[in-house]
Amino acid sequence: MRIHRNRTLIAVFMILTTLSFAGISAGQQSKSLVASANGEGTIKFGKESFKIYAVVVKLFEDNKAEISLVTDITVFVNGTWSRRDDNSTEIALKITGGSVSGNLDGGGKLLLTADRKSIAGLNLQVMNQSTKKVIRADFVAKS
């Protein structure tokens, strides 16, 4: 069996490079989040009110957000998200659309648990641009 010095050096270099990148990325916190929570809350469409049983949130690295509110009906909203710093448990939401893009305008807050991996609560206040009705949602997760 013949060992080629150049191939061995290349293989060792590739392994060390891969390990160093893995170490760098492990030290960084992911900027995306997918979380769900069961709990209690309400969503109000004008004078109508529904109980919220669960919330599913998807926050993407490009700062886009998708939120599903599970009630007797399921309500989908999307928009963007931001937070002051990576250690913050409060995420600001800017809502720009629902099932029809661009028909909602408003915002709210997503509250995370101390480990920043689970939902603690959600508050939204949004205006439906076509009906001019205010939509309010308040949710608290069960521990």
A tleap script that builds the chain and sets N, CA, C and O, in Angstrom:
source leaprc.protein.ff14SB
mol = sequence {
  NMET ARG ILE HIE ARG ASN ARG THR LEU ILE
  ALA VAL PHE MET ILE LEU THR THR LEU SER
  PHE ALA GLY ILE SER ALA GLY GLN GLN SER
  LYS SER LEU VAL ALA SER ALA ASN GLY GLU
  GLY THR ILE LYS PHE GLY LYS GLU SER PHE
  LYS ILE TYR ALA VAL VAL VAL LYS LEU PHE
  GLU ASP ASN LYS ALA GLU ILE SER LEU VAL
  THR ASP ILE THR VAL PHE VAL ASN GLY THR
  TRP SER ARG ARG ASP ASP ASN SER THR GLU
  ILE ALA LEU LYS ILE THR GLY GLY SER VAL
  SER GLY ASN LEU ASP GLY GLY GLY LYS LEU
  LEU LEU THR ALA ASP ARG LYS SER ILE ALA
  GLY LEU ASN LEU GLN VAL MET ASN GLN SER
  THR LYS LYS VAL ILE ARG ALA ASP PHE VAL
  ALA LYS CSER
}
set mol.1.N position { 0.846 -1.167 0.000 }
set mol.1.CA position { 0.000 0.000 0.000 }
set mol.1.C position { 0.896 1.235 0.000 }
set mol.1.O position { 1.811 1.363 0.813 }
set mol.2.N position { 0.619 2.101 -0.894 }
set mol.2.CA position { 1.424 3.291 -1.067 }
set mol.2.C position { 0.690 4.518 -0.495 }
set mol.2.O position { -0.481 4.741 -0.802 }
set mol.3.N position { 1.362 5.280 0.306 }
set mol.3.CA position { 0.776 6.490 0.885 }
set mol.3.C position { 1.305 7.687 0.108 }
set mol.3.O position { 2.513 7.876 -0.036 }
set mol.4.N position { 0.369 8.489 -0.389 }
set mol.4.CA position { 0.739 9.693 -1.122 }
set mol.4.C position { 0.730 10.870 -0.161 }
set mol.4.O position { -0.293 11.206 0.436 }
set mol.5.N position { 1.891 11.481 -0.030 }
set mol.5.CA position { 2.053 12.576 0.927 }
set mol.5.C position { 1.109 13.746 0.614 }
set mol.5.O position { 0.512 14.301 1.536 }
set mol.6.N position { 0.961 14.128 -0.634 }
set mol.6.CA position { 0.096 15.255 -0.991 }
set mol.6.C position { -1.360 14.971 -0.652 }
set mol.6.O position { -2.060 15.840 -0.133 }
set mol.7.N position { -1.810 13.775 -0.941 }
set mol.7.CA position { -3.195 13.421 -0.636 }
set mol.7.C position { -3.430 13.397 0.872 }
set mol.7.O position { -4.486 13.825 1.338 }
set mol.8.N position { -2.480 12.912 1.622 }
set mol.8.CA position { -2.601 12.874 3.073 }
set mol.8.C position { -2.668 14.287 3.642 }
set mol.8.O position { -3.489 14.565 4.515 }
set mol.9.N position { -1.808 15.184 3.152 }
set mol.9.CA position { -1.828 16.565 3.630 }
set mol.9.C position { -3.145 17.249 3.290 }
set mol.9.O position { -3.690 17.991 4.108 }
set mol.10.N position { -3.655 17.006 2.094 }
set mol.10.CA position { -4.930 17.596 1.696 }
set mol.10.C position { -6.053 17.072 2.581 }
set mol.10.O position { -6.909 17.846 3.011 }
set mol.11.N position { -6.064 15.781 2.858 }
set mol.11.CA position { -7.109 15.187 3.696 }
set mol.11.C position { -7.053 15.750 5.117 }
set mol.11.O position { -8.091 16.075 5.694 }
set mol.12.N position { -5.841 15.868 5.688 }
set mol.12.CA position { -5.697 16.418 7.034 }
set mol.12.C position { -6.156 17.881 7.056 }
set mol.12.O position { -6.851 18.294 7.984 }
set mol.13.N position { -5.778 18.659 6.050 }
set mol.13.CA position { -6.191 20.059 5.964 }
set mol.13.C position { -7.710 20.172 5.888 }
set mol.13.O position { -8.296 21.016 6.566 }
set mol.14.N position { -8.357 19.341 5.079 }
set mol.14.CA position { -9.815 19.377 4.927 }
set mol.14.C position { -10.501 19.029 6.252 }
set mol.14.O position { -11.482 19.669 6.632 }
set mol.15.N position { -9.993 18.029 6.942 }
set mol.15.CA position { -10.594 17.632 8.223 }
set mol.15.C position { -10.467 18.754 9.246 }
set mol.15.O position { -11.434 19.070 9.939 }
set mol.16.N position { -9.289 19.358 9.349 }
set mol.16.CA position { -9.086 20.450 10.304 }
set mol.16.C position { -9.949 21.665 9.962 }
set mol.16.O position { -10.486 22.316 10.858 }
set mol.17.N position { -10.083 21.969 8.682 }
set mol.17.CA position { -10.919 23.084 8.266 }
set mol.17.C position { -12.379 22.823 8.616 }
set mol.17.O position { -13.063 23.710 9.126 }
set mol.18.N position { -12.857 21.623 8.346 }
set mol.18.CA position { -14.245 21.265 8.659 }
set mol.18.C position { -14.502 21.363 10.160 }
set mol.18.O position { -15.532 21.891 10.581 }
set mol.19.N position { -13.578 20.862 10.963 }
set mol.19.CA position { -13.745 20.917 12.412 }
set mol.19.C position { -13.729 22.351 12.927 }
set mol.19.O position { -14.474 22.677 13.852 }
set mol.20.N position { -12.895 23.215 12.348 }
set mol.20.CA position { -12.862 24.596 12.819 }
set mol.20.C position { -14.157 25.325 12.477 }
set mol.20.O position { -14.640 26.117 13.286 }
set mol.21.N position { -14.739 25.076 11.283 }
set mol.21.CA position { -16.012 25.699 10.933 }
set mol.21.C position { -17.136 25.179 11.814 }
set mol.21.O position { -18.034 25.938 12.176 }
set mol.22.N position { -17.105 23.907 12.162 }
set mol.22.CA position { -18.128 23.343 13.035 }
set mol.22.C position { -18.063 23.996 14.414 }
set mol.22.O position { -19.100 24.264 15.021 }
set mol.23.N position { -16.863 24.250 14.910 }
set mol.23.CA position { -16.700 24.912 16.199 }
set mol.23.C position { -17.193 26.341 16.175 }
set mol.23.O position { -17.797 26.806 17.141 }
set mol.24.N position { -16.944 27.043 15.086 }
set mol.24.CA position { -17.406 28.428 14.969 }
set mol.24.C position { -18.919 28.478 14.931 }
set mol.24.O position { -19.524 29.283 15.639 }
set mol.25.N position { -19.547 27.638 14.120 }
set mol.25.CA position { -21.004 27.681 13.998 }
set mol.25.C position { -21.695 27.188 15.255 }
set mol.25.O position { -22.807 27.631 15.545 }
set mol.26.N position { -21.083 26.289 16.014 }
set mol.26.CA position { -21.696 25.813 17.251 }
set mol.26.C position { -21.751 26.924 18.295 }
set mol.26.O position { -22.632 26.906 19.155 }
set mol.27.N position { -20.836 27.888 18.244 }
set mol.27.CA position { -20.826 28.983 19.187 }
set mol.27.C position { -21.845 30.052 18.873 }
set mol.27.O position { -22.121 30.893 19.728 }
set mol.28.N position { -22.412 30.055 17.694 }
set mol.28.CA position { -23.386 31.060 17.309 }
set mol.28.C position { -24.792 30.527 17.516 }
set mol.28.O position { -25.074 29.358 17.256 }
set mol.29.N position { -25.666 31.399 17.986 }
set mol.29.CA position { -27.054 31.010 18.183 }
set mol.29.C position { -27.803 31.177 16.864 }
set mol.29.O position { -27.626 32.170 16.158 }
set mol.30.N position { -28.637 30.201 16.544 }
set mol.30.CA position { -29.415 30.273 15.311 }
set mol.30.C position { -30.368 31.457 15.370 }
set mol.30.O position { -30.934 31.763 16.419 }
set mol.31.N position { -30.534 32.108 14.246 }
set mol.31.CA position { -31.442 33.254 14.188 }
set mol.31.C position { -32.845 32.828 13.775 }
set mol.31.O position { -33.732 33.676 13.691 }
set mol.32.N position { -33.072 31.563 13.519 }
set mol.32.CA position { -34.411 31.093 13.180 }
set mol.32.C position { -35.008 30.362 14.382 }
set mol.32.O position { -34.289 29.915 15.276 }
set mol.33.N position { -36.338 30.251 14.386 }
set mol.33.CA position { -37.026 29.588 15.486 }
set mol.33.C position { -38.339 29.017 14.978 }
set mol.33.O position { -39.087 29.687 14.267 }
set mol.34.N position { -38.605 27.792 15.345 }
set mol.34.CA position { -39.914 27.189 15.122 }
set mol.34.C position { -40.384 26.714 16.485 }
set mol.34.O position { -39.735 25.877 17.112 }
set mol.35.N position { -41.512 27.245 16.946 }
set mol.35.CA position { -42.003 26.898 18.280 }
set mol.35.C position { -43.518 26.853 18.280 }
set mol.35.O position { -44.179 27.530 17.492 }
set mol.36.N position { -44.052 26.047 19.174 }
set mol.36.CA position { -45.501 25.983 19.352 }
set mol.36.C position { -45.797 25.909 20.842 }
set mol.36.O position { -44.953 25.511 21.645 }
set mol.37.N position { -47.014 26.301 21.191 }
set mol.37.CA position { -47.411 26.252 22.599 }
set mol.37.C position { -48.911 26.083 22.689 }
set mol.37.O position { -49.663 26.662 21.905 }
set mol.38.N position { -49.338 25.288 23.647 }
set mol.38.CA position { -50.746 25.197 24.012 }
set mol.38.C position { -50.971 26.175 25.152 }
set mol.38.O position { -50.064 26.448 25.938 }
set mol.39.N position { -52.166 26.692 25.236 }
set mol.39.CA position { -52.450 27.638 26.303 }
set mol.39.C position { -53.838 28.208 26.164 }
set mol.39.O position { -54.745 27.562 25.638 }
set mol.40.N position { -53.994 29.432 26.646 }
set mol.40.CA position { -55.293 30.088 26.615 }
set mol.40.C position { -55.141 31.506 26.103 }
set mol.40.O position { -54.160 32.194 26.383 }
set mol.41.N position { -56.136 31.916 25.351 }
set mol.41.CA position { -56.127 33.280 24.857 }
set mol.41.C position { -57.402 33.576 24.096 }
set mol.41.O position { -58.296 32.737 23.992 }
set mol.42.N position { -57.467 34.780 23.568 }
set mol.42.CA position { -58.627 35.185 22.767 }
set mol.42.C position { -58.149 35.967 21.554 }
set mol.42.O position { -57.115 36.634 21.577 }
set mol.43.N position { -58.940 35.858 20.498 }
set mol.43.CA position { -58.745 36.683 19.321 }
set mol.43.C position { -60.081 37.344 19.033 }
set mol.43.O position { -61.124 36.691 19.013 }
set mol.44.N position { -60.032 38.650 18.809 }
set mol.44.CA position { -61.257 39.412 18.569 }
set mol.44.C position { -61.197 40.022 17.184 }
set mol.44.O position { -60.250 40.727 16.837 }
set mol.45.N position { -62.237 39.735 16.389 }
set mol.45.CA position { -62.422 40.324 15.066 }
set mol.45.C position { -63.583 41.302 15.206 }
set mol.45.O position { -64.740 40.896 15.099 }
set mol.46.N position { -63.302 42.566 15.440 }
set mol.46.CA position { -64.396 43.509 15.683 }
set mol.46.C position { -65.122 43.113 16.956 }
set mol.46.O position { -64.539 43.143 18.040 }
set mol.47.N position { -66.405 42.737 16.834 }
set mol.47.CA position { -67.200 42.345 18.004 }
set mol.47.C position { -67.172 40.840 18.257 }
set mol.47.O position { -67.576 40.388 19.328 }
set mol.48.N position { -66.700 40.062 17.286 }
set mol.48.CA position { -66.632 38.609 17.453 }
set mol.48.C position { -65.381 38.222 18.220 }
set mol.48.O position { -64.328 38.839 18.063 }
set mol.49.N position { -65.505 37.190 19.056 }
set mol.49.CA position { -64.388 36.735 19.869 }
set mol.49.C position { -64.300 35.212 19.823 }
set mol.49.O position { -65.316 34.519 19.885 }
set mol.50.N position { -63.080 34.702 19.714 }
set mol.50.CA position { -62.836 33.262 19.690 }
set mol.50.C position { -61.722 32.935 20.686 }
set mol.50.O position { -60.825 33.748 20.912 }
set mol.51.N position { -61.786 31.742 21.277 }
set mol.51.CA position { -60.718 31.280 22.161 }
set mol.51.C position { -59.548 30.789 21.320 }
set mol.51.O position { -59.743 30.133 20.296 }
set mol.52.N position { -58.334 31.107 21.755 }
set mol.52.CA position { -57.115 30.565 21.136 }
set mol.52.C position { -56.648 29.406 22.005 }
set mol.52.O position { -56.490 29.544 23.218 }
set mol.53.N position { -56.431 28.264 21.365 }
set mol.53.CA position { -55.991 27.063 22.083 }
set mol.53.C position { -54.493 26.810 21.945 }
set mol.53.O position { -53.868 26.232 22.833 }
set mol.54.N position { -53.925 27.249 20.823 }
set mol.54.CA position { -52.506 27.006 20.567 }
set mol.54.C position { -51.972 28.035 19.583 }
set mol.54.O position { -52.722 28.656 18.829 }
set mol.55.N position { -50.660 28.196 19.612 }
set mol.55.CA position { -49.974 29.113 18.701 }
set mol.55.C position { -48.767 28.384 18.124 }
set mol.55.O position { -48.054 27.681 18.839 }
set mol.56.N position { -48.546 28.559 16.823 }
set mol.56.CA position { -47.358 28.041 16.155 }
set mol.56.C position { -46.663 29.228 15.498 }
set mol.56.O position { -47.289 29.990 14.761 }
set mol.57.N position { -45.377 29.382 15.763 }
set mol.57.CA position { -44.611 30.505 15.238 }
set mol.57.C position { -43.394 29.982 14.498 }
set mol.57.O position { -42.683 29.103 14.985 }
set mol.58.N position { -43.161 30.537 13.308 }
set mol.58.CA position { -41.952 30.247 12.532 }
set mol.58.C position { -41.258 31.572 12.269 }
set mol.58.O position { -41.800 32.440 11.586 }
set mol.59.N position { -40.054 31.724 12.815 }
set mol.59.CA position { -39.235 32.908 12.569 }
set mol.59.C position { -38.053 32.472 11.710 }
set mol.59.O position { -37.302 31.575 12.094 }
set mol.60.N position { -37.890 33.091 10.572 }
set mol.60.CA position { -36.846 32.700 9.632 }
set mol.60.C position { -35.641 33.630 9.742 }
set mol.60.O position { -35.755 34.754 10.230 }
set mol.61.N position { -34.479 33.145 9.281 }
set mol.61.CA position { -33.244 33.917 9.363 }
set mol.61.C position { -33.305 35.219 8.587 }
set mol.61.O position { -32.590 36.164 8.921 }
set mol.62.N position { -34.141 35.294 7.558 }
set mol.62.CA position { -34.268 36.535 6.781 }
set mol.62.C position { -35.273 37.498 7.416 }
set mol.62.O position { -35.730 38.439 6.767 }
set mol.63.N position { -35.613 37.261 8.682 }
set mol.63.CA position { -36.508 38.093 9.492 }
set mol.63.C position { -37.965 38.053 9.039 }
set mol.63.O position { -38.735 38.952 9.378 }
set mol.64.N position { -38.352 37.043 8.290 }
set mol.64.CA position { -39.764 36.848 7.977 }
set mol.64.C position { -40.383 35.994 9.069 }
set mol.64.O position { -39.715 35.173 9.698 }
set mol.65.N position { -41.680 36.207 9.283 }
set mol.65.CA position { -42.388 35.484 10.340 }
set mol.65.C position { -43.691 34.923 9.804 }
set mol.65.O position { -44.371 35.563 9.003 }
set mol.66.N position { -44.037 33.714 10.255 }
set mol.66.CA position { -45.330 33.094 9.971 }
set mol.66.C position { -45.921 32.662 11.303 }
set mol.66.O position { -45.267 31.980 12.092 }
set mol.67.N position { -47.164 33.063 11.548 }
set mol.67.CA position { -47.816 32.765 12.819 }
set mol.67.C position { -49.166 32.127 12.542 }
set mol.67.O position { -49.942 32.622 11.724 }
set mol.68.N position { -49.441 31.022 13.230 }
set mol.68.CA position { -50.738 30.347 13.139 }
set mol.68.C position { -51.379 30.369 14.513 }
set mol.68.O position { -50.783 29.937 15.499 }
set mol.69.N position { -52.600 30.877 14.566 }
set mol.69.CA position { -53.381 30.905 15.795 }
set mol.69.C position { -54.469 29.851 15.662 }
set mol.69.O position { -55.310 29.935 14.767 }
set mol.70.N position { -54.457 28.860 16.546 }
set mol.70.CA position { -55.405 27.752 16.463 }
set mol.70.C position { -56.593 28.065 17.364 }
set mol.70.O position { -56.475 28.102 18.589 }
set mol.71.N position { -57.741 28.291 16.727 }
set mol.71.CA position { -58.997 28.569 17.419 }
set mol.71.C position { -60.021 27.584 16.848 }
set mol.71.O position { -59.649 26.525 16.342 }
set mol.72.N position { -61.301 27.931 16.926 }
set mol.72.CA position { -62.306 27.125 16.232 }
set mol.72.C position { -62.031 27.166 14.735 }
set mol.72.O position { -62.385 26.248 13.995 }
set mol.73.N position { -61.396 28.242 14.310 }
set mol.73.CA position { -60.860 28.364 12.959 }
set mol.73.C position { -59.363 28.589 13.132 }
set mol.73.O position { -58.930 28.992 14.211 }
set mol.74.N position { -58.569 28.342 12.109 }
set mol.74.CA position { -57.142 28.620 12.199 }
set mol.74.C position { -56.853 29.907 11.449 }
set mol.74.O position { -57.254 30.075 10.297 }
set mol.75.N position { -56.154 30.810 12.116 }
set mol.75.CA position { -55.840 32.115 11.549 }
set mol.75.C position { -54.347 32.156 11.235 }
set mol.75.O position { -53.516 31.887 12.103 }
set mol.76.N position { -54.013 32.493 9.992 }
set mol.76.CA position { -52.628 32.612 9.562 }
set mol.76.C position { -52.289 34.073 9.343 }
set mol.76.O position { -53.032 34.789 8.672 }
set mol.77.N position { -51.180 34.522 9.900 }
set mol.77.CA position { -50.678 35.869 9.627 }
set mol.77.C position { -49.183 35.768 9.336 }
set mol.77.O position { -48.506 34.844 9.786 }
set mol.78.N position { -48.686 36.739 8.573 }
set mol.78.CA position { -47.255 36.766 8.309 }
set mol.78.C position { -46.750 38.184 8.365 }
set mol.78.O position { -47.521 39.144 8.335 }
set mol.79.N position { -45.447 38.299 8.447 }
set mol.79.CA position { -44.824 39.610 8.533 }
set mol.79.C position { -43.338 39.473 8.752 }
set mol.79.O position { -42.691 38.586 8.197 }
set mol.80.N position { -42.799 40.368 9.576 }
set mol.80.CA position { -41.374 40.349 9.878 }
set mol.80.C position { -41.181 40.406 11.388 }
set mol.80.O position { -42.100 40.737 12.137 }
set mol.81.N position { -39.972 40.077 11.818 }
set mol.81.CA position { -39.657 40.092 13.246 }
set mol.81.C position { -38.295 40.728 13.478 }
set mol.81.O position { -37.450 40.779 12.585 }
set mol.82.N position { -38.102 41.216 14.716 }
set mol.82.CA position { -36.805 41.750 15.132 }
set mol.82.C position { -36.719 41.673 16.652 }
set mol.82.O position { -37.728 41.588 17.353 }
set mol.83.N position { -35.479 41.708 17.134 }
set mol.83.CA position { -35.278 41.795 18.586 }
set mol.83.C position { -34.038 42.624 18.868 }
set mol.83.O position { -33.134 42.733 18.039 }
set mol.84.N position { -34.018 43.202 20.056 }
set mol.84.CA position { -32.917 44.104 20.425 }
set mol.84.C position { -31.575 43.405 20.356 }
set mol.84.O position { -30.626 43.931 19.777 }
set mol.85.N position { -31.491 42.214 20.948 }
set mol.85.CA position { -30.246 41.448 20.932 }
set mol.85.C position { -30.578 39.970 21.060 }
set mol.85.O position { -31.727 39.605 21.308 }
set mol.86.N position { -29.577 39.125 20.891 }
set mol.86.CA position { -29.799 37.675 20.915 }
set mol.86.C position { -30.228 37.157 22.277 }
set mol.86.O position { -30.756 36.049 22.368 }
set mol.87.N position { -30.014 37.934 23.346 }
set mol.87.CA position { -30.390 37.492 24.692 }
set mol.87.C position { -31.792 37.916 25.091 }
set mol.87.O position { -32.272 37.534 26.159 }
set mol.88.N position { -32.450 38.691 24.258 }
set mol.88.CA position { -33.780 39.195 24.578 }
set mol.88.C position { -34.831 38.094 24.456 }
set mol.88.O position { -34.783 37.269 23.544 }
set mol.89.N position { -35.785 38.097 25.394 }
set mol.89.CA position { -36.891 37.136 25.334 }
set mol.89.C position { -38.124 37.762 24.689 }
set mol.89.O position { -39.156 37.105 24.558 }
set mol.90.N position { -38.024 39.028 24.286 }
set mol.90.CA position { -39.141 39.718 23.642 }
set mol.90.C position { -38.806 39.976 22.176 }
set mol.90.O position { -37.767 40.551 21.853 }
set mol.91.N position { -39.696 39.544 21.305 }
set mol.91.CA position { -39.503 39.720 19.868 }
set mol.91.C position { -40.610 40.615 19.336 }
set mol.91.O position { -41.793 40.353 19.551 }
set mol.92.N position { -40.216 41.666 18.645 }
set mol.92.CA position { -41.180 42.592 18.044 }
set mol.92.C position { -41.647 42.022 16.707 }
set mol.92.O position { -40.842 41.555 15.903 }
set mol.93.N position { -42.952 42.068 16.485 }
set mol.93.CA position { -43.545 41.556 15.251 }
set mol.93.C position { -44.187 42.688 14.471 }
set mol.93.O position { -44.878 43.527 15.048 }
set mol.94.N position { -43.968 42.718 13.182 }
set mol.94.CA position { -44.642 43.651 12.264 }
set mol.94.C position { -45.472 42.780 11.338 }
set mol.94.O position { -44.925 42.015 10.544 }
set mol.95.N position { -46.785 42.893 11.436 }
set mol.95.CA position { -47.699 42.061 10.655 }
set mol.95.C position { -48.072 42.802 9.377 }
set mol.95.O position { -48.502 43.955 9.412 }
set mol.96.N position { -47.900 42.117 8.246 }
set mol.96.CA position { -48.168 42.741 6.950 }
set mol.96.C position { -49.202 41.995 6.125 }
set mol.96.O position { -49.710 42.539 5.145 }
set mol.97.N position { -49.524 40.768 6.497 }
set mol.97.CA position { -50.483 40.020 5.696 }
set mol.97.C position { -51.025 38.816 6.411 }
set mol.97.O position { -50.516 38.388 7.447 }
set mol.98.N position { -52.081 38.279 5.824 }
set mol.98.CA position { -52.686 37.049 6.317 }
set mol.98.C position { -52.770 36.084 5.163 }
set mol.98.O position { -51.807 35.911 4.416 }
set mol.99.N position { -53.926 35.450 5.011 }
set mol.99.CA position { -54.090 34.534 3.886 }
set mol.99.C position { -54.038 35.288 2.557 }
set mol.99.O position { -53.705 34.711 1.523 }
set mol.100.N position { -54.371 36.587 2.591 }
set mol.100.CA position { -54.222 37.453 1.426 }
set mol.100.C position { -53.102 38.437 1.747 }
set mol.100.O position { -53.224 39.223 2.686 }
set mol.101.N position { -52.026 38.404 0.989 }
set mol.101.CA position { -50.858 39.224 1.272 }
set mol.101.C position { -51.175 40.716 1.216 }
set mol.101.O position { -51.845 41.187 0.296 }
set mol.102.N position { -50.691 41.444 2.202 }
set mol.102.CA position { -50.803 42.888 2.206 }
set mol.102.C position { -52.107 43.447 2.733 }
set mol.102.O position { -52.305 44.662 2.697 }
set mol.103.N position { -53.015 42.595 3.227 }
set mol.103.CA position { -54.296 43.124 3.687 }
set mol.103.C position { -54.317 43.449 5.183 }
set mol.103.O position { -55.317 43.961 5.684 }
set mol.104.N position { -53.237 43.161 5.895 }
set mol.104.CA position { -53.167 43.447 7.325 }
set mol.104.C position { -52.029 44.420 7.610 }
set mol.104.O position { -51.013 44.428 6.915 }
set mol.105.N position { -52.211 45.228 8.628 }
set mol.105.CA position { -51.170 46.164 9.028 }
set mol.105.C position { -51.221 46.309 10.533 }
set mol.105.O position { -52.251 46.690 11.088 }
set mol.106.N position { -50.119 46.011 11.197 }
set mol.106.CA position { -50.093 46.129 12.645 }
set mol.106.C position { -48.845 45.488 13.206 }
set mol.106.O position { -47.854 45.299 12.500 }
set mol.107.N position { -48.903 45.158 14.479 }
set mol.107.CA position { -47.735 44.577 15.117 }
set mol.107.C position { -48.092 43.924 16.421 }
set mol.107.O position { -49.261 43.756 16.769 }
set mol.108.N position { -47.052 43.560 17.129 }
set mol.108.CA position { -47.247 42.913 18.409 }
set mol.108.C position { -45.943 42.420 18.983 }
set mol.108.O position { -44.860 42.800 18.539 }
set mol.109.N position { -46.071 41.560 19.985 }
set mol.109.CA position { -44.909 41.018 20.682 }
set mol.109.C position { -45.058 39.519 20.840 }
set mol.109.O position { -46.132 39.014 21.167 }
set mol.110.N position { -43.974 38.824 20.605 }
set mol.110.CA position { -43.859 37.408 20.925 }
set mol.110.C position { -42.954 37.316 22.137 }
set mol.110.O position { -41.825 37.807 22.116 }
set mol.111.N position { -43.447 36.690 23.190 }
set mol.111.CA position { -42.665 36.542 24.413 }
set mol.111.C position { -42.171 35.106 24.498 }
set mol.111.O position { -42.950 34.160 24.378 }
set mol.112.N position { -40.869 34.953 24.706 }
set mol.112.CA position { -40.253 33.630 24.802 }
set mol.112.C position { -39.925 33.312 26.251 }
set mol.112.O position { -39.836 34.206 27.093 }
set mol.113.N position { -39.746 32.020 26.530 }
set mol.113.CA position { -39.316 31.599 27.854 }
set mol.113.C position { -37.856 32.008 28.059 }
set mol.113.O position { -37.203 32.465 27.120 }
set mol.114.N position { -37.350 31.848 29.262 }
set mol.114.CA position { -35.985 32.273 29.592 }
set mol.114.C position { -34.928 31.612 28.712 }
set mol.114.O position { -33.894 32.219 28.433 }
set mol.115.N position { -35.172 30.364 28.266 }
set mol.115.CA position { -34.197 29.689 27.396 }
set mol.115.C position { -34.307 30.112 25.934 }
set mol.115.O position { -33.514 29.673 25.100 }
set mol.116.N position { -35.289 30.968 25.616 }
set mol.116.CA position { -35.517 31.527 24.273 }
set mol.116.C position { -35.800 30.447 23.232 }
set mol.116.O position { -35.489 30.622 22.054 }
set mol.117.N position { -36.393 29.325 23.665 }
set mol.117.CA position { -36.710 28.234 22.742 }
set mol.117.C position { -38.199 27.925 22.669 }
set mol.117.O position { -38.638 27.204 21.773 }
set mol.118.N position { -38.975 28.460 23.597 }
set mol.118.CA position { -40.407 28.164 23.663 }
set mol.118.C position { -41.199 29.452 23.806 }
set mol.118.O position { -40.674 30.487 24.218 }
set mol.119.N position { -42.465 29.364 23.459 }
set mol.119.CA position { -43.354 30.520 23.529 }
set mol.119.C position { -43.908 30.674 24.944 }
set mol.119.O position { -44.380 29.705 25.537 }
set mol.120.N position { -43.850 31.884 25.479 }
set mol.120.CA position { -44.477 32.192 26.767 }
set mol.120.C position { -45.782 32.944 26.547 }
set mol.120.O position { -46.733 32.771 27.309 }
set mol.121.N position { -45.835 33.778 25.513 }
set mol.121.CA position { -47.042 34.548 25.244 }
set mol.121.C position { -46.974 35.254 23.910 }
set mol.121.O position { -45.922 35.307 23.272 }
set mol.122.N position { -48.115 35.802 23.491 }
set mol.122.CA position { -48.211 36.510 22.219 }
set mol.122.C position { -49.287 37.584 22.331 }
set mol.122.O position { -50.373 37.331 22.853 }
set mol.123.N position { -48.984 38.772 21.842 }
set mol.123.CA position { -49.950 39.871 21.777 }
set mol.123.C position { -49.872 40.477 20.386 }
set mol.123.O position { -48.788 40.813 19.909 }
set mol.124.N position { -51.024 40.617 19.735 }
set mol.124.CA position { -51.086 41.228 18.407 }
set mol.124.C position { -52.213 42.249 18.362 }
set mol.124.O position { -53.263 42.057 18.974 }
set mol.125.N position { -51.987 43.322 17.639 }
set mol.125.CA position { -53.039 44.284 17.324 }
set mol.125.C position { -52.836 44.671 15.865 }
set mol.125.O position { -51.824 45.266 15.494 }
set mol.126.N position { -53.830 44.314 15.043 }
set mol.126.CA position { -53.700 44.432 13.596 }
set mol.126.C position { -54.969 45.045 13.014 }
set mol.126.O position { -56.069 44.793 13.506 }
set mol.127.N position { -54.813 45.847 11.969 }
set mol.127.CA position { -55.948 46.430 11.254 }
set mol.127.C position { -56.111 45.705 9.921 }
set mol.127.O position { -55.165 45.599 9.140 }
set mol.128.N position { -57.322 45.208 9.672 }
set mol.128.CA position { -57.634 44.628 8.371 }
set mol.128.C position { -57.902 45.787 7.419 }
set mol.128.O position { -58.859 46.537 7.615 }
set mol.129.N position { -57.079 45.943 6.404 }
set mol.129.CA position { -57.175 47.096 5.510 }
set mol.129.C position { -58.449 47.096 4.662 }
set mol.129.O position { -58.946 48.159 4.289 }
set mol.130.N position { -58.973 45.920 4.358 }
set mol.130.CA position { -60.171 45.884 3.516 }
set mol.130.C position { -61.457 46.138 4.311 }
set mol.130.O position { -62.364 46.802 3.810 }
set mol.131.N position { -61.548 45.623 5.538 }
set mol.131.CA position { -62.764 45.820 6.334 }
set mol.131.C position { -62.629 46.949 7.354 }
set mol.131.O position { -63.623 47.391 7.930 }
set mol.132.N position { -61.415 47.409 7.574 }
set mol.132.CA position { -61.115 48.455 8.566 }
set mol.132.C position { -61.455 48.029 9.991 }
set mol.132.O position { -61.688 48.872 10.857 }
set mol.133.N position { -61.482 46.719 10.231 }
set mol.133.CA position { -61.728 46.202 11.582 }
set mol.133.C position { -60.395 45.905 12.263 }
set mol.133.O position { -59.437 45.465 11.627 }
set mol.134.N position { -60.359 46.152 13.552 }
set mol.134.CA position { -59.179 45.855 14.357 }
set mol.134.C position { -59.251 44.411 14.824 }
set mol.134.O position { -60.294 43.940 15.278 }
set mol.135.N position { -58.149 43.729 14.709 }
set mol.135.CA position { -58.029 42.346 15.176 }
set mol.135.C position { -57.047 42.348 16.337 }
set mol.135.O position { -55.914 42.810 16.203 }
set mol.136.N position { -57.493 41.825 17.487 }
set mol.136.CA position { -56.630 41.749 18.663 }
set mol.136.C position { -56.503 40.298 19.088 }
set mol.136.O position { -57.482 39.552 19.119 }
set mol.137.N position { -55.278 39.912 19.414 }
set mol.137.CA position { -55.039 38.555 19.908 }
set mol.137.C position { -54.132 38.626 21.134 }
set mol.137.O position { -53.108 39.309 21.131 }
set mol.138.N position { -54.529 37.912 22.168 }
set mol.138.CA position { -53.740 37.799 23.395 }
set mol.138.C position { -53.682 36.322 23.766 }
set mol.138.O position { -54.704 35.636 23.794 }
set mol.139.N position { -52.470 35.841 24.051 }
set mol.139.CA position { -52.285 34.413 24.322 }
set mol.139.C position { -51.228 34.238 25.401 }
set mol.139.O position { -50.207 34.926 25.402 }
set mol.140.N position { -51.484 33.301 26.330 }
set mol.140.CA position { -50.514 32.926 27.360 }
set mol.140.C position { -50.358 31.417 27.305 }
set mol.140.O position { -51.340 30.676 27.354 }
set mol.141.N position { -49.119 30.971 27.204 }
set mol.141.CA position { -48.846 29.528 27.130 }
set mol.141.C position { -48.975 28.893 28.504 }
set mol.141.O position { -48.708 29.523 29.527 }
set mol.142.N position { -49.393 27.622 28.506 }
set mol.142.CA position { -49.423 26.852 29.757 }
set mol.142.C position { -48.030 26.304 30.012 }
set mol.142.O position { -47.331 25.883 29.091 }
set mol.143.N position { -47.650 26.318 31.257 }
set mol.143.CA position { -46.315 25.811 31.628 }
set mol.143.C position { -46.259 24.313 31.586 }
set mol.143.O position { -45.215 23.726 31.869 }
savepdb mol mol.pdb
quit
